[in-house]
Amino acid sequence: MTAATGTPDPDAGHPVTGLDEVVHQRARLGILTIAHEARRVEFGYLRTQLELTAGNLSKHLSVLEAAGLIEVEKGYEGRRGRTWITLTATGNTALTEEIVRLKQLVARVETTNGQ
């Protein structure tokens, strides 16, 4: 996109080429977005909000943690074991970049729909 006109920059690659496979997956994008909003989010809340099984959520969290996008903290609240997820600075940057690319894609669709 050119800043001056808001139109696609013909010299830039297609926005889809910049999408991050780790971030873009539906559940992982949801995890990052909720963690961004909440600053620190509990495992059970993520599971409920994203309608995932505990095993599925754990797998996605492992991928995000291995990529350095989140930090996972285990502890106790009273007598109950808890797991909290926090977005890292790298995760925040990755989420921001993904949103920029998605906005570029939306702009391209909206531009071509108007013609």
C-alpha positions as CSV (number, residue, x, y, z in Angstrom):
1,M,0.0,0.0,0.0
2,T,1.2,3.4,-0.7
3,A,0.7,5.8,2.2
4,A,-0.3,8.7,0.1
5,T,-3.0,7.1,-1.9
6,G,-4.0,4.0,0.1
7,T,-3.7,1.9,-3.1
8,P,-1.7,-1.3,-3.6
9,D,2.0,-0.7,-4.3
10,P,2.8,-2.5,-7.5
11,D,6.4,-3.0,-6.4
12,A,5.5,-4.7,-3.1
13,G,4.7,-8.4,-3.1
14,H,1.2,-9.6,-2.5
15,P,0.2,-9.2,1.2
16,V,-0.5,-12.9,1.5
17,T,3.2,-13.7,1.1
18,G,3.9,-11.9,4.3
19,L,1.4,-13.8,6.4
20,D,3.1,-15.8,9.2
21,E,2.1,-19.5,9.1
22,V,2.6,-19.8,12.9
23,V,0.4,-16.7,13.6
24,H,-2.2,-17.0,10.9
25,Q,-3.7,-20.3,12.0
26,R,-7.2,-19.6,13.3
27,A,-6.7,-20.8,16.9
28,R,-3.2,-19.3,17.3
29,L,-4.4,-16.0,15.9
30,G,-7.2,-16.1,18.5
31,I,-4.8,-17.0,21.3
32,L,-2.5,-14.1,20.4
33,T,-5.4,-11.6,20.1
34,I,-6.9,-12.6,23.4
35,A,-3.5,-12.5,25.1
36,H,-2.9,-9.0,23.6
37,E,-6.2,-7.8,25.0
38,A,-5.9,-9.3,28.4
39,R,-2.1,-9.0,29.0
40,R,-2.3,-12.2,31.0
41,V,-4.9,-14.9,30.3
42,E,-5.7,-18.2,32.0
43,F,-5.7,-21.5,30.0
44,G,-9.4,-22.3,30.8
45,Y,-10.6,-18.9,29.6
46,L,-8.7,-19.4,26.3
47,R,-10.2,-22.9,25.9
48,T,-13.7,-21.7,26.5
49,Q,-13.5,-18.6,24.3
50,L,-11.8,-20.4,21.4
51,E,-14.0,-23.6,21.8
52,L,-10.9,-25.9,21.8
53,T,-10.2,-29.1,23.7
54,A,-7.5,-28.9,26.4
55,G,-5.2,-31.0,24.2
56,N,-5.7,-29.0,21.1
57,L,-5.1,-25.7,23.0
58,S,-2.0,-27.2,24.6
59,K,-0.6,-28.1,21.2
60,H,-1.2,-24.5,19.8
61,L,0.4,-23.0,23.0
62,S,3.5,-25.2,22.5
63,V,3.9,-24.0,18.9
64,L,3.5,-20.3,20.0
65,E,5.9,-20.8,22.9
66,A,8.5,-22.5,20.8
67,A,8.3,-19.6,18.4
68,G,8.9,-17.2,21.3
69,L,5.5,-15.5,20.8
70,I,4.1,-16.3,24.3
71,E,5.3,-17.2,27.7
72,V,3.5,-19.9,29.7
73,E,3.5,-19.7,33.5
74,K,2.3,-22.5,35.7
75,G,1.3,-22.0,39.2
76,Y,-1.5,-22.3,41.8
77,E,-4.5,-20.2,42.6
78,G,-5.6,-21.6,46.0
79,R,-5.3,-25.3,45.7
80,R,-5.9,-25.4,41.9
81,G,-3.2,-25.7,39.4
82,R,-3.4,-22.9,36.8
83,T,-1.7,-22.0,33.6
84,W,-1.3,-18.4,32.4
85,I,-0.3,-17.1,29.0
86,T,1.4,-13.8,28.3
87,L,2.2,-12.3,25.0
88,T,5.9,-11.6,24.5
89,A,7.3,-8.5,22.8
90,T,8.1,-10.7,19.8
91,G,4.5,-12.0,19.9
92,N,3.1,-8.5,20.0
93,T,5.2,-7.6,16.9
94,A,4.2,-10.7,15.1
95,L,0.5,-10.0,15.8
96,T,0.8,-6.4,14.7
97,E,2.5,-7.4,11.4
98,E,-0.2,-10.0,10.8
99,I,-2.9,-7.5,11.3
100,V,-1.2,-5.1,8.9
101,R,-1.1,-7.8,6.2
102,L,-4.7,-8.7,6.8
103,K,-5.7,-5.0,6.5
104,Q,-3.8,-4.8,3.2
105,L,-5.7,-7.8,1.9
106,V,-9.0,-6.3,3.0
107,A,-8.1,-3.0,1.3
108,R,-7.3,-4.9,-2.0
109,V,-10.6,-6.6,-1.9
110,E,-12.5,-3.4,-1.1
111,T,-10.6,-1.5,-3.9
112,T,-11.4,-4.1,-6.5
113,N,-15.1,-4.4,-5.4
114,G,-15.5,-0.7,-6.1
115,Q,-14.4,-0.9,-9.7
